[in-house]
Amino acid sequence: MKNIQHGTAFRGEILDKNIIPIIGAYDALSASLSSKYFNAVFC
C-alpha cells in the first residue's frame, strides 16, 4: 500500500498554481468512488 501525505500533495498542487477541483461528497461511498478521479474530496 502506498503511503500518501495528503497535506503535502495538496500544498504542492497549490504552490504549482494548478486549478484544483474540490468535490464535496455526501456519504463515504460517493467519496470513495470520486477519490479515484479527483484529488480533493471532502465529506
Buried (B, 14 or more C-beta within 10 A) or exposed (E): EEEEEEEEEBEEBEEEEEEEEEBEBEEEEBBEEBEEEBBBBEE
